[in-house]
Amino acid sequence: MNKIMQVCIYLSIVVMLANWSGEESSIDGRKKHAVNFYGVLTTHNGDVRQVENIAIANLIKQITFYEKPSASAPQESGDSSEENKYALSIDPREGIVTKLDLSQINSISVPHPDIIWSHQKKKGQRKVEYIEVVVTSGDTQKTEHHYLMDLGRKITCDQVNTTAEVTVPFTSLKTLTIEGYKNRDSKSV
């Protein structure tokens, strides 16, 4: 079997599995996690919402964050739309990867929603894009860490006191503050 055929089969399997494991829904909307994280979501447009059932890419545990490089040069381009894009020479997925649970996080903010970081292994391959996020830990010291987050990931949550399910791309997020969490059948933590 030639290389192209193997790649096509592999990609077909990956797409099929990704769709199979996607969000489940019912008449009540997407499937809710056993733990309900709640807090306040603020967008760069000034929209402030009380939210619950918070998840990132449908995850509440082991959410992947990549180490942010200390410096990187902007891409060489005469196009003004490219001026806020930064080329990464090393794939962040091959560097330090941090996995966090929402229970460990006090807040997540996006300081520069207009700056996109990207990495492309070889010419012709798809660029993977990232955005910088600042995660403030839930410990007493409220330590801040700067990470890169895959730009394709989104925050999903429910707006409190409505039936609205909200999907927020990280480019729109100013701050998400986790105020607490509770099991579906118990009190707040």
TORVEXTI-405624 format. One record per residue: residue number from 1; residue in one letter; z, y, x of N, C-alpha, C in turn. Coordinates in Angstrom, 2 decimals. Layout:
<pts>
+------+--------+---------+---------+---------+---------+---------+---------+---------+---------+---------+
| voti | kolvex |     n.Z |     n.Y |     n.X |    ca.Z |    ca.Y |    ca.X |     c.Z |     c.Y |     c.X |
+------+--------+---------+---------+---------+---------+---------+---------+---------+---------+---------+
|  NUM |      a |       Z |       Y |       X |       Z |       Y |       X |       Z |       Y |       X |
...
+------+--------+---------+---------+---------+---------+---------+---------+---------+---------+---------+
</pts>
This chain:
<pts>
+------+--------+---------+---------+---------+---------+---------+---------+---------+---------+---------+
| voti | kolvex |     n.Z |     n.Y |     n.X |    ca.Z |    ca.Y |    ca.X |     c.Z |     c.Y |     c.X |
+------+--------+---------+---------+---------+---------+---------+---------+---------+---------+---------+
|    1 |      m |    0.00 |   -1.16 |    0.85 |    0.00 |    0.00 |    0.00 |    0.00 |    1.23 |    0.90 |
|    2 |      n |   -0.89 |    2.15 |    0.60 |   -0.98 |    3.32 |    1.47 |    0.16 |    4.30 |    1.19 |
|    3 |      k |    0.30 |    5.24 |    2.09 |    1.41 |    6.21 |    2.03 |    1.38 |    7.05 |    0.75 |
|    4 |      i |    0.20 |    7.50 |    0.35 |    0.08 |    8.36 |   -0.84 |    0.56 |    7.62 |   -2.08 |
|    5 |      m |    0.17 |    6.37 |   -2.19 |    0.58 |    5.55 |   -3.35 |    2.10 |    5.36 |   -3.36 |
|    6 |      q |    2.71 |    5.13 |   -2.20 |    4.15 |    4.97 |   -2.11 |    4.86 |    6.25 |   -2.53 |
|    7 |      v |    4.38 |    7.38 |   -2.08 |    4.98 |    8.67 |   -2.43 |    4.87 |    8.90 |   -3.94 |
|    8 |      c |    3.72 |    8.61 |   -4.52 |    3.53 |    8.79 |   -5.96 |    4.49 |    7.91 |   -6.76 |
|    9 |      i |    4.64 |    6.67 |   -6.35 |    5.56 |    5.76 |   -7.04 |    6.99 |    6.27 |   -6.90 |
|   10 |      y |    7.37 |    6.67 |   -5.70 |    8.72 |    7.19 |   -5.47 |    8.99 |    8.42 |   -6.34 |
|   11 |      l |    8.06 |    9.38 |   -6.36 |    8.24 |   10.58 |   -7.16 |    8.31 |   10.27 |   -8.66 |
|   12 |      s |    7.52 |    9.32 |   -9.11 |    7.56 |    8.91 |  -10.52 |    8.92 |    8.35 |  -10.88 |
|   13 |      i |    9.48 |    7.54 |  -10.00 |   10.80 |    6.95 |  -10.25 |   11.86 |    8.04 |  -10.27 |
|   14 |      v |   11.80 |    8.98 |   -9.33 |   12.77 |   10.07 |   -9.27 |   12.71 |   10.91 |  -10.54 |
|   15 |      v |   11.52 |   11.27 |  -10.99 |   11.37 |   12.07 |  -12.20 |   11.89 |   11.31 |  -13.41 |
|   16 |      m |   11.58 |   10.03 |  -13.49 |   12.03 |    9.22 |  -14.62 |   13.56 |    9.14 |  -14.64 |
|   17 |      l |   14.18 |    8.91 |  -13.49 |   15.64 |    8.83 |  -13.44 |   16.28 |   10.18 |  -13.72 |
|   18 |      a |   15.70 |   11.26 |  -13.25 |   16.25 |   12.59 |  -13.50 |   16.22 |   12.90 |  -15.00 |
|   19 |      n |   15.14 |   12.55 |  -15.66 |   15.06 |   12.79 |  -17.10 |   15.99 |   11.87 |  -17.87 |
|   20 |      w |   16.15 |   10.66 |  -17.40 |   17.00 |    9.69 |  -18.08 |   18.47 |   10.12 |  -18.01 |
|   21 |      s |   18.87 |   10.71 |  -16.89 |   20.27 |   11.10 |  -16.72 |   20.53 |   12.54 |  -17.12 |
|   22 |      g |   19.57 |   13.19 |  -17.77 |   19.71 |   14.59 |  -18.17 |   20.77 |   14.78 |  -19.23 |
|   23 |      e |   20.88 |   16.03 |  -19.69 |   21.89 |   16.35 |  -20.69 |   21.65 |   15.57 |  -21.97 |
|   24 |      e |   22.71 |   15.01 |  -22.49 |   22.64 |   14.36 |  -23.78 |   23.02 |   15.37 |  -24.83 |
|   25 |      s |   22.47 |   15.21 |  -26.00 |   22.84 |   16.13 |  -27.06 |   23.02 |   15.37 |  -28.37 |
|   26 |      s |   23.62 |   16.05 |  -29.30 |   23.84 |   15.48 |  -30.62 |   23.67 |   16.60 |  -31.62 |
|   27 |      i |   24.04 |   16.36 |  -32.84 |   23.96 |   17.41 |  -33.85 |   24.87 |   18.58 |  -33.50 |
|   28 |      d |   25.91 |   18.33 |  -32.69 |   26.84 |   19.37 |  -32.25 |   26.39 |   20.05 |  -30.96 |
|   29 |      g |   25.22 |   19.73 |  -30.44 |   24.73 |   20.33 |  -29.20 |   24.88 |   19.37 |  -28.03 |
|   30 |      r |   24.90 |   19.92 |  -26.82 |   24.99 |   19.06 |  -25.63 |   26.32 |   18.32 |  -25.60 |
|   31 |      k |   26.32 |   17.19 |  -24.92 |   27.54 |   16.39 |  -24.81 |   28.57 |   17.16 |  -23.99 |
|   32 |      k |   29.78 |   17.23 |  -24.50 |   30.85 |   17.98 |  -23.85 |   31.64 |   17.06 |  -22.92 |
|   33 |      h |   32.13 |   17.64 |  -21.81 |   32.97 |   16.89 |  -20.88 |   34.35 |   16.67 |  -21.50 |
|   34 |      a |   35.07 |   15.70 |  -20.98 |   36.42 |   15.40 |  -21.49 |   37.39 |   16.54 |  -21.19 |
|   35 |      v |   37.08 |   17.34 |  -20.15 |   37.91 |   18.49 |  -19.79 |   37.14 |   19.76 |  -20.13 |
|   36 |      n |   37.78 |   20.66 |  -20.85 |   37.17 |   21.91 |  -21.28 |   37.64 |   23.05 |  -20.37 |
|   37 |      f |   36.76 |   23.53 |  -19.48 |   37.06 |   24.69 |  -18.64 |   36.68 |   25.94 |  -19.41 |
|   38 |      y |   37.53 |   26.95 |  -19.37 |   37.26 |   28.18 |  -20.11 |   37.53 |   29.38 |  -19.22 |
|   39 |      g |   36.91 |   30.52 |  -19.59 |   37.09 |   31.73 |  -18.79 |   36.23 |   32.86 |  -19.29 |
|   40 |      v |   35.86 |   33.74 |  -18.35 |   35.08 |   34.93 |  -18.67 |   33.83 |   34.94 |  -17.81 |
|   41 |      l |   32.69 |   35.17 |  -18.45 |   31.41 |   35.25 |  -17.75 |   30.89 |   36.67 |  -17.88 |
|   42 |      t |   30.54 |   37.27 |  -16.74 |   29.98 |   38.62 |  -16.71 |   28.63 |   38.56 |  -16.02 |
|   43 |      t |   27.62 |   39.19 |  -16.64 |   26.29 |   39.21 |  -16.04 |   26.06 |   40.54 |  -15.33 |
|   44 |      h |   25.00 |   40.59 |  -14.54 |   24.65 |   41.83 |  -13.84 |   24.16 |   42.89 |  -14.82 |
|   45 |      n |   23.84 |   42.51 |  -16.04 |   23.44 |   43.48 |  -17.07 |   24.64 |   44.08 |  -17.79 |
|   46 |      g |   25.87 |   43.65 |  -17.42 |   27.08 |   44.19 |  -18.03 |   27.57 |   43.41 |  -19.24 |
|   47 |      d |   26.91 |   42.31 |  -19.57 |   27.33 |   41.47 |  -20.69 |   28.59 |   40.69 |  -20.28 |
|   48 |      v |   29.65 |   40.76 |  -21.09 |   30.90 |   40.05 |  -20.82 |   31.16 |   39.12 |  -21.99 |
|   49 |      r |   31.41 |   37.84 |  -21.69 |   31.63 |   36.85 |  -22.74 |   32.81 |   35.95 |  -22.41 |
|   50 |      q |   33.61 |   35.66 |  -23.42 |   34.62 |   34.62 |  -23.31 |   33.87 |   33.30 |  -23.51 |
|   51 |      v |   34.02 |   32.37 |  -22.58 |   33.27 |   31.12 |  -22.65 |   34.18 |   29.92 |  -22.46 |
|   52 |      e |   33.70 |   28.77 |  -22.91 |   34.40 |   27.50 |  -22.72 |   33.36 |   26.42 |  -22.46 |
|   53 |      n |   33.84 |   25.22 |  -22.20 |   32.95 |   24.10 |  -21.88 |   32.02 |   24.46 |  -20.72 |
|   54 |      i |   32.58 |   25.09 |  -19.69 |   31.82 |   25.54 |  -18.53 |   31.43 |   24.34 |  -17.67 |
|   55 |      a |   30.18 |   24.32 |  -17.22 |   29.69 |   23.32 |  -16.28 |   28.61 |   23.96 |  -15.42 |
|   56 |      i |   28.43 |   23.45 |  -14.23 |   27.35 |   23.89 |  -13.35 |   26.42 |   22.70 |  -13.16 |
|   57 |      a |   25.18 |   22.86 |  -13.59 |   24.21 |   21.77 |  -13.57 |   24.79 |   20.54 |  -14.27 |
|   58 |      n |   25.50 |   20.79 |  -15.37 |   26.17 |   19.76 |  -16.17 |   27.26 |   19.02 |  -15.40 |
|   59 |      l |   27.80 |   19.63 |  -14.35 |   28.86 |   19.01 |  -13.55 |   30.13 |   19.86 |  -13.63 |
|   60 |      i |   31.29 |   19.18 |  -13.64 |   32.56 |   19.88 |  -13.51 |   33.30 |   19.41 |  -12.26 |
|   61 |      k |   32.80 |   18.32 |  -11.64 |   33.36 |   17.78 |  -10.40 |   32.25 |   17.59 |   -9.39 |
|   62 |      q |   32.63 |   17.66 |   -8.11 |   31.71 |   17.39 |   -7.02 |   30.43 |   18.24 |   -7.10 |
|   63 |      i |   30.62 |   19.53 |   -7.35 |   29.50 |   20.47 |   -7.41 |   29.13 |   20.83 |   -5.97 |
|   64 |      t |   27.85 |   20.75 |   -5.65 |   27.37 |   20.92 |   -4.28 |   27.13 |   22.38 |   -3.93 |
|   65 |      f |   27.74 |   22.79 |   -2.81 |   27.53 |   24.11 |   -2.23 |   27.11 |   23.90 |   -0.78 |
|   66 |      y |   26.18 |   24.73 |   -0.28 |   25.69 |   24.61 |    1.08 |   26.20 |   25.75 |    1.94 |
|   67 |      e |   26.42 |   25.45 |    3.21 |   26.89 |   26.47 |    4.15 |   25.87 |   27.60 |    4.25 |
|   68 |      k |   26.35 |   28.83 |    4.15 |   25.47 |   30.01 |    4.28 |   25.39 |   30.37 |    5.75 |
|   69 |      p |   24.18 |   30.53 |    6.27 |   24.07 |   30.93 |    7.67 |   24.62 |   32.33 |    7.88 |
|   70 |      s |   25.10 |   32.61 |    9.08 |   25.69 |   33.91 |    9.36 |   24.63 |   35.00 |    9.41 |
|   71 |      a |   23.42 |   34.67 |    9.81 |   22.35 |   35.66 |    9.85 |   21.01 |   34.95 |    9.76 |
|   72 |      s |   20.05 |   35.64 |    9.22 |   18.70 |   35.09 |    9.12 |   17.73 |   36.26 |    9.04 |
|   73 |      a |   16.57 |   36.10 |    9.63 |   15.58 |   37.18 |    9.62 |   14.74 |   37.11 |    8.35 |
|   74 |      p |   14.39 |   38.27 |    7.79 |   13.51 |   38.27 |    6.62 |   12.15 |   37.67 |    6.97 |
|   75 |      q |   11.48 |   37.14 |    5.94 |   10.15 |   36.59 |    6.16 |    9.20 |   37.71 |    6.54 |
|   76 |      e |    8.23 |   37.38 |    7.37 |    7.19 |   38.33 |    7.74 |    6.21 |   38.36 |    6.57 |
|   77 |      s |    6.10 |   39.51 |    5.90 |    5.18 |   39.61 |    4.78 |    4.92 |   41.08 |    4.48 |
|   78 |      g |    3.67 |   41.40 |    4.16 |    3.34 |   42.76 |    3.78 |    3.56 |   42.99 |    2.29 |
|   79 |      d |    3.79 |   41.93 |    1.55 |    3.98 |   42.01 |    0.11 |    5.38 |   42.52 |   -0.21 |
|   80 |      s |    5.47 |   43.60 |   -1.00 |    6.78 |   44.19 |   -1.30 |    7.65 |   43.25 |   -2.13 |
|   81 |      s |    7.04 |   42.31 |   -2.87 |    7.85 |   41.37 |   -3.66 |    8.57 |   40.37 |   -2.77 |
|   82 |      e |    8.18 |   40.30 |   -1.52 |    8.78 |   39.35 |   -0.58 |    9.88 |   39.99 |    0.28 |
|   83 |      e |   10.17 |   41.28 |    0.08 |   11.09 |   41.95 |    0.99 |   12.54 |   41.46 |    0.86 |
|   84 |      n |   12.91 |   40.85 |   -0.26 |   14.27 |   40.34 |   -0.44 |   14.32 |   38.82 |   -0.35 |
|   85 |      k |   13.40 |   38.26 |    0.40 |   13.39 |   36.82 |    0.62 |   13.70 |   36.55 |    2.08 |
|   86 |      y |   14.57 |   35.60 |    2.31 |   14.96 |   35.25 |    3.66 |   14.57 |   33.81 |    3.94 |
|   87 |      a |   13.86 |   33.61 |    5.03 |   13.43 |   32.28 |    5.42 |   14.52 |   31.62 |    6.26 |
|   88 |      l |   14.85 |   30.41 |    5.90 |   15.84 |   29.63 |    6.65 |   15.11 |   28.69 |    7.60 |
|   89 |      s |   15.49 |   28.70 |    8.86 |   14.83 |   27.81 |    9.83 |   15.37 |   26.39 |    9.73 |
|   90 |      i |   16.57 |   26.25 |    9.19 |   17.19 |   24.93 |    9.04 |   17.48 |   24.68 |    7.57 |
|   91 |      d |   17.19 |   23.49 |    7.11 |   17.43 |   23.12 |    5.72 |   18.94 |   23.07 |    5.46 |
|   92 |      p |   19.46 |   23.87 |    4.53 |   20.91 |   23.87 |    4.25 |   21.43 |   22.49 |    3.82 |
|   93 |      r |   20.57 |   21.69 |    3.23 |   20.99 |   20.34 |    2.79 |   21.28 |   19.42 |    3.97 |
|   94 |      e |   20.83 |   19.82 |    5.15 |   21.08 |   19.02 |    6.35 |   22.24 |   19.56 |    7.17 |
|   95 |      g |   22.87 |   20.63 |    6.68 |   24.02 |   21.22 |    7.36 |   25.31 |   20.80 |    6.68 |
|   96 |      i |   26.29 |   21.68 |    6.70 |   27.58 |   21.39 |    6.08 |   27.45 |   21.53 |    4.57 |
|   97 |      v |   27.82 |   20.48 |    3.87 |   27.76 |   20.45 |    2.41 |   29.20 |   20.37 |    1.90 |
|   98 |      t |   29.55 |   21.27 |    1.00 |   30.89 |   21.30 |    0.41 |   30.77 |   20.89 |   -1.05 |
|   99 |      k |   31.64 |   20.00 |   -1.49 |   31.68 |   19.56 |   -2.88 |   32.99 |   20.06 |   -3.48 |
|  100 |      l |   32.89 |   20.82 |   -4.56 |   34.07 |   21.39 |   -5.21 |   34.12 |   21.00 |   -6.68 |
|  101 |      d |   35.33 |   20.90 |   -7.19 |   35.56 |   20.69 |   -8.62 |   35.87 |   22.05 |   -9.23 |
|  102 |      l |   35.52 |   22.24 |  -10.50 |   35.84 |   23.51 |  -11.16 |   37.34 |   23.78 |  -11.15 |
|  103 |      s |   38.16 |   22.72 |  -11.14 |   39.61 |   22.90 |  -11.12 |   40.10 |   23.55 |   -9.82 |
|  104 |      q |   39.29 |   23.56 |   -8.77 |   39.64 |   24.15 |   -7.49 |   39.16 |   25.60 |   -7.36 |
|  105 |      i |   38.45 |   26.07 |   -8.38 |   37.78 |   27.37 |   -8.29 |   38.44 |   28.39 |   -9.21 |
|  106 |      n |   38.72 |   29.58 |   -8.67 |   39.21 |   30.69 |   -9.48 |   38.03 |   31.48 |  -10.05 |
|  107 |      s |   37.03 |   31.75 |   -9.18 |   35.86 |   32.48 |   -9.65 |   34.65 |   32.20 |   -8.76 |
|  108 |      i |   33.49 |   32.47 |   -9.33 |   32.22 |   32.39 |   -8.61 |   31.50 |   33.70 |   -8.89 |
|  109 |      s |   31.02 |   34.35 |   -7.84 |   30.27 |   35.58 |   -8.05 |   28.98 |   35.54 |   -7.23 |
|  110 |      v |   28.03 |   36.34 |   -7.68 |   26.74 |   36.46 |   -6.98 |   26.62 |   37.91 |   -6.52 |
|  111 |      p |   26.86 |   38.18 |   -5.22 |   26.86 |   39.55 |   -4.73 |   25.47 |   40.19 |   -4.64 |
|  112 |      h |   24.45 |   39.37 |   -4.42 |   23.09 |   39.89 |   -4.21 |   22.10 |   39.08 |   -5.05 |
|  113 |      p |   21.99 |   39.35 |   -6.35 |   21.11 |   38.54 |   -7.20 |   19.63 |   38.69 |   -6.87 |
|  114 |      d |   19.27 |   39.72 |   -6.14 |   17.88 |   39.97 |   -5.81 |   17.46 |   39.38 |   -4.47 |
|  115 |      i |   18.39 |   38.77 |   -3.75 |   18.06 |   38.17 |   -2.45 |   17.97 |   36.65 |   -2.61 |
|  116 |      i |   16.81 |   36.12 |   -2.26 |   16.56 |   34.69 |   -2.36 |   16.36 |   34.14 |   -0.95 |
|  117 |      w |   17.03 |   33.04 |   -0.68 |   16.90 |   32.33 |    0.60 |   16.00 |   31.14 |    0.34 |
|  118 |      s |   15.14 |   30.80 |    1.29 |   14.26 |   29.64 |    1.07 |   14.06 |   28.86 |    2.36 |
|  119 |      h |   13.74 |   27.60 |    2.16 |   13.43 |   26.73 |    3.29 |   12.22 |   25.88 |    2.92 |
|  120 |      q |   11.31 |   25.75 |    3.86 |   10.12 |   24.93 |    3.67 |    9.97 |   24.09 |    4.92 |
|  121 |      k |   10.06 |   22.76 |    4.75 |    9.99 |   21.88 |    5.92 |    8.66 |   22.02 |    6.64 |
|  122 |      k |    7.57 |   21.88 |    5.91 |    6.24 |   21.96 |    6.51 |    5.35 |   22.78 |    5.59 |
|  123 |      k |    4.34 |   23.40 |    6.18 |    3.36 |   24.15 |    5.37 |    2.78 |   23.20 |    4.33 |
|  124 |      g |    2.65 |   23.73 |    3.14 |    2.08 |   22.92 |    2.05 |    3.14 |   22.21 |    1.21 |
|  125 |      q |    4.33 |   22.04 |    1.76 |    5.41 |   21.44 |    0.99 |    6.09 |   22.51 |    0.15 |
|  126 |      r |    6.75 |   22.08 |   -0.90 |    7.44 |   22.99 |   -1.81 |    8.60 |   23.67 |   -1.09 |
|  127 |      k |    8.73 |   24.98 |   -1.32 |    9.88 |   25.72 |   -0.79 |   11.07 |   25.44 |   -1.69 |
|  128 |      v |   12.22 |   25.24 |   -1.08 |   13.46 |   25.11 |   -1.84 |   14.16 |   26.45 |   -1.74 |
|  129 |      e |   14.52 |   27.02 |   -2.91 |   15.12 |   28.34 |   -2.93 |   16.61 |   28.27 |   -3.25 |
|  130 |      y |   17.34 |   29.22 |   -2.66 |   18.80 |   29.28 |   -2.80 |   19.22 |   30.71 |   -3.09 |
|  131 |      i |   20.44 |   30.85 |   -3.61 |   21.03 |   32.17 |   -3.82 |   22.44 |   32.12 |   -3.24 |
|  132 |      e |   22.90 |   33.25 |   -2.71 |   24.25 |   33.32 |   -2.16 |   25.27 |   33.42 |   -3.29 |
|  133 |      v |   26.32 |   32.61 |   -3.20 |   27.44 |   32.70 |   -4.14 |   28.73 |   32.84 |   -3.34 |
|  134 |      v |   29.67 |   33.57 |   -3.91 |   30.99 |   33.71 |   -3.30 |   31.96 |   32.96 |   -4.20 |
|  135 |      v |   32.60 |   31.94 |   -3.64 |   33.56 |   31.13 |   -4.39 |   34.95 |   31.53 |   -3.95 |
|  136 |      t |   35.76 |   31.95 |   -4.92 |   37.17 |   32.26 |   -4.66 |   37.98 |   31.07 |   -5.09 |
|  137 |      s |   38.77 |   30.53 |   -4.17 |   39.52 |   29.31 |   -4.44 |   40.64 |   29.57 |   -5.45 |
|  138 |      g |   41.06 |   28.51 |   -6.09 |   42.13 |   28.60 |   -7.07 |   43.52 |   28.51 |   -6.46 |
|  139 |      d |   43.62 |   28.41 |   -5.13 |   44.94 |   28.32 |   -4.49 |   45.63 |   29.69 |   -4.49 |
|  140 |      t |   46.84 |   29.74 |   -4.03 |   47.62 |   30.98 |   -4.06 |   47.03 |   32.06 |   -3.15 |
|  141 |      q |   46.30 |   31.67 |   -2.12 |   45.71 |   32.65 |   -1.19 |   44.39 |   33.22 |   -1.69 |
|  142 |      k |   43.79 |   32.62 |   -2.70 |   42.52 |   33.09 |   -3.28 |   41.47 |   33.33 |   -2.19 |
|  143 |      t |   41.30 |   32.34 |   -1.34 |   40.36 |   32.41 |   -0.23 |   38.93 |   32.50 |   -0.74 |
|  144 |      e |   38.13 |   33.36 |   -0.10 |   36.72 |   33.51 |   -0.47 |   35.85 |   32.79 |    0.56 |
|  145 |      h |   34.86 |   32.06 |    0.05 |   33.88 |   31.38 |    0.90 |   32.48 |   31.73 |    0.41 |
|  146 |      h |   31.59 |   32.02 |    1.35 |   30.20 |   32.33 |    1.01 |   29.37 |   31.06 |    1.20 |
|  147 |      y |   28.64 |   30.70 |    0.15 |   27.81 |   29.50 |    0.17 |   26.41 |   29.85 |   -0.32 |
|  148 |      l |   25.52 |   28.87 |   -0.18 |   24.22 |   28.93 |   -0.84 |   24.23 |   27.91 |   -1.96 |
|  149 |      m |   23.62 |   28.27 |   -3.09 |   23.51 |   27.39 |   -4.24 |   22.03 |   27.23 |   -4.55 |
|  150 |      d |   21.62 |   26.01 |   -4.85 |   20.24 |   25.74 |   -5.24 |   19.89 |   26.64 |   -6.42 |
|  151 |      l |   18.82 |   27.41 |   -6.30 |   18.44 |   28.38 |   -7.31 |   18.11 |   27.74 |   -8.66 |
|  152 |      g |   17.73 |   26.48 |   -8.64 |   17.40 |   25.77 |   -9.87 |   18.61 |   25.40 |  -10.72 |
|  153 |      r |   19.78 |   25.45 |  -10.13 |   21.01 |   25.11 |  -10.88 |   21.39 |   26.24 |  -11.80 |
|  154 |      k |   21.98 |   25.89 |  -12.93 |   22.38 |   26.89 |  -13.91 |   23.78 |   26.59 |  -14.43 |
|  155 |      i |   24.42 |   27.61 |  -14.94 |   25.73 |   27.46 |  -15.58 |   25.47 |   27.23 |  -17.06 |
|  156 |      t |   26.11 |   26.23 |  -17.63 |   26.05 |   26.03 |  -19.07 |   27.45 |   26.18 |  -19.62 |
|  157 |      c |   27.56 |   26.78 |  -20.80 |   28.85 |   27.00 |  -21.42 |   28.63 |   27.32 |  -22.90 |
|  158 |      d |   29.72 |   27.39 |  -23.62 |   29.69 |   27.79 |  -25.03 |   30.40 |   29.12 |  -25.15 |
|  159 |      q |   29.82 |   30.03 |  -25.92 |   30.47 |   31.31 |  -26.17 |   31.59 |   31.07 |  -27.18 |
|  160 |      v |   32.80 |   31.57 |  -26.88 |   33.96 |   31.38 |  -27.74 |   33.72 |   32.09 |  -29.06 |
|  161 |      n |   34.20 |   31.47 |  -30.14 |   34.13 |   32.00 |  -31.51 |   32.71 |   32.11 |  -32.07 |
|  162 |      t |   31.77 |   31.41 |  -31.47 |   30.42 |   31.30 |  -32.03 |   29.96 |   29.87 |  -31.81 |
|  163 |      t |   28.82 |   29.56 |  -32.32 |   28.27 |   28.23 |  -32.06 |   27.23 |   28.29 |  -30.96 |
|  164 |      a |   27.15 |   29.42 |  -30.26 |   26.11 |   29.63 |  -29.25 |   26.40 |   28.87 |  -27.96 |
|  165 |      e |   25.42 |   28.08 |  -27.55 |   25.45 |   27.48 |  -26.22 |   24.65 |   28.40 |  -25.30 |
|  166 |      v |   25.19 |   28.66 |  -24.13 |   24.60 |   29.64 |  -23.23 |   24.22 |   28.96 |  -21.92 |
|  167 |      t |   23.02 |   29.27 |  -21.43 |   22.58 |   28.82 |  -20.12 |   22.35 |   30.07 |  -19.28 |
|  168 |      v |   23.01 |   30.12 |  -18.12 |   22.96 |   31.32 |  -17.28 |   22.43 |   30.95 |  -15.89 |
|  169 |      p |   21.27 |   31.49 |  -15.50 |   20.81 |   31.28 |  -14.12 |   21.68 |   32.10 |  -13.17 |
|  170 |      f |   21.82 |   31.64 |  -11.95 |   22.66 |   32.34 |  -10.99 |   22.14 |   33.74 |  -10.66 |
|  171 |      t |   20.85 |   33.99 |  -10.86 |   20.31 |   35.33 |  -10.61 |   20.85 |   36.34 |  -11.63 |
|  172 |      s |   21.32 |   35.88 |  -12.77 |   21.89 |   36.78 |  -13.80 |   23.40 |   36.92 |  -13.70 |
|  173 |      l |   24.05 |   35.98 |  -13.01 |   25.51 |   35.96 |  -12.95 |   26.07 |   37.03 |  -12.03 |
|  174 |      k |   27.04 |   37.78 |  -12.54 |   27.81 |   38.68 |  -11.67 |   29.09 |   37.96 |  -11.28 |
|  175 |      t |   29.87 |   37.51 |  -12.28 |   31.11 |   36.78 |  -12.01 |   31.41 |   35.79 |  -13.12 |
|  176 |      l |   31.86 |   34.63 |  -12.73 |   32.40 |   33.65 |  -13.67 |   33.82 |   33.38 |  -13.22 |
|  177 |      t |   34.78 |   33.73 |  -14.07 |   36.19 |   33.51 |  -13.75 |   36.68 |   32.34 |  -14.58 |
|  178 |      i |   37.25 |   31.34 |  -13.90 |   37.83 |   30.18 |  -14.57 |   39.29 |   30.53 |  -14.86 |
|  179 |      e |   39.63 |   30.66 |  -16.11 |   41.00 |   31.02 |  -16.49 |   41.89 |   29.80 |  -16.67 |
|  180 |      g |   41.30 |   28.66 |  -16.90 |   42.08 |   27.45 |  -17.08 |   41.24 |   26.32 |  -17.62 |
|  181 |      y |   41.91 |   25.23 |  -17.92 |   41.21 |   24.09 |  -18.50 |   42.19 |   23.28 |  -19.32 |
|  182 |      k |   41.65 |   22.49 |  -20.22 |   42.46 |   21.62 |  -21.06 |   41.67 |   20.38 |  -21.39 |
|  183 |      n |   42.39 |   19.29 |  -21.56 |   41.75 |   18.08 |  -22.03 |   41.37 |   18.30 |  -23.48 |
|  184 |      r |   40.39 |   17.64 |  -23.95 |   39.91 |   17.84 |  -25.32 |   41.05 |   17.66 |  -26.35 |
|  185 |      d |   41.99 |   16.76 |  -26.07 |   43.03 |   16.46 |  -27.03 |   44.41 |   16.94 |  -26.62 |
|  186 |      s |   44.49 |   17.90 |  -25.68 |   45.80 |   18.36 |  -25.23 |   45.84 |   19.86 |  -25.03 |
|  187 |      k |   46.92 |   20.35 |  -24.49 |   47.15 |   21.79 |  -24.30 |   46.49 |   22.31 |  -23.02 |
|  188 |      s |   46.48 |   23.63 |  -22.87 |   45.90 |   24.29 |  -21.70 |   46.69 |   23.99 |  -20.44 |
|  189 |      v |   45.96 |   24.07 |  -19.30 |   46.57 |   23.87 |  -17.99 |   46.46 |   25.18 |  -17.23 |
+------+--------+---------+---------+---------+---------+---------+---------+---------+---------+---------+
</pts>
